[in-house]
Amino acid sequence: MDIRLIKGPSEATLEIIEKRSGLSFEKKKPGALGLVQGKVIEMLCAADIAEKASGVEVGDVRGSCPQNFIILAIVGDMSDVSEALKQIQEGFEETNFFRGV
């Protein structure tokens, strides 16, 4: 799983995310953009963790990848996105995370 944080994403970057995810930034430009890439099962768990961790919005960035990897876009204020990414990282580092225990 790869995790990246973009502080103050550019208009062009946000346009790409809008076109590929269905998220809309017309009303408010996000202060940060978190990107998380991995297997579908990992991204479903990551989306759940992110939304529970802070006041972020999560969208699936559509693409065409034969290995069934997807990218999540996590948008919101810098502190909220940072916290969501931190919680995702910590959640996946726990030894029992993948066992559902």
N, C-alpha and C positions, 0 to 999 in steps of 0.2 A: 504494500500500500504506500502510495506517495502522497505527501501533504505539503501544500504550499500556501503562503499568505501574500496577498498583494495589498499594500497599504495605499489608499486613495487611488483606486483603479481608474485608468484613463477612459475617456468617452468611447474610444474604439474598442477597448476590451469589454466594456459593459455592453456595447452593441452586439458583439460576438456572443456574449452570454445570453442576451435577450433573444437573439435569433435561434440559438440552439437549445434553450431551456424553457422558454415560455415565461420566464420571470420578467417583470416590468419595472423599470426604474424611472418612469415618467414623473411620478409624484415625489420621489426622494432618491437622490443618488447615495448609494451606500458608501460608508467611510472605509470599508475593507471588503475584500473578496477572498474567501478561503476556497481552495481547490483540493479535492481529495479524489484520488484515482485508485481503483482496485477492482476486485471481483464483485459481481452483482450482490452476492450474499453479504460481503463486507460493507458495501455501500448502503444497503438497507439498514444494517445495524448502525453505521456511522451517521446516517440521516436521523435516526431515532435519538441517538446520543446528542447530536448537535441541537436538535429542537428542544430537548429536555434540559440542556445545559444553560441555554441563554435565549435571549429574544432575537434569534436569527431566522432568516427565511432560507429554505433549502430547495434547490431545484436540480433535476437530472439534466446534465449537459449531453444532448444526443449527439451521437457520432456513429461511425461504422467501424467496429473493431471485431475481427473474427475470434479473438480470444475471450470475448464476453467481459471485457473491462469497461467500466463506465466512470464518468467523472461527475462528482457532485459540486455544485456551486453553492457556497454558503455565504450569504450576504447580510450585512448589518453594520452596526457601529463597530469601530476597531476593537473595543474591549469585549463586546459580545462575540465577535468572530474569533478573536484570540482564545477566549474561554472555551468556545465550542471545539476548536481544533485541539486545544489542550486536553479536553475531556475525551475526545475521540482517541488521541494518542494514548492516554492513560488507560482507556477502556480496552484497547487492543493489546496493551502490554500485560494486562492481568492474565495470570496463568490459566484460570478457569473460564475465560471469556468465551472461547469457542466451544466449550462443552455445555454451555447453558446452565451451569451450576451456580 
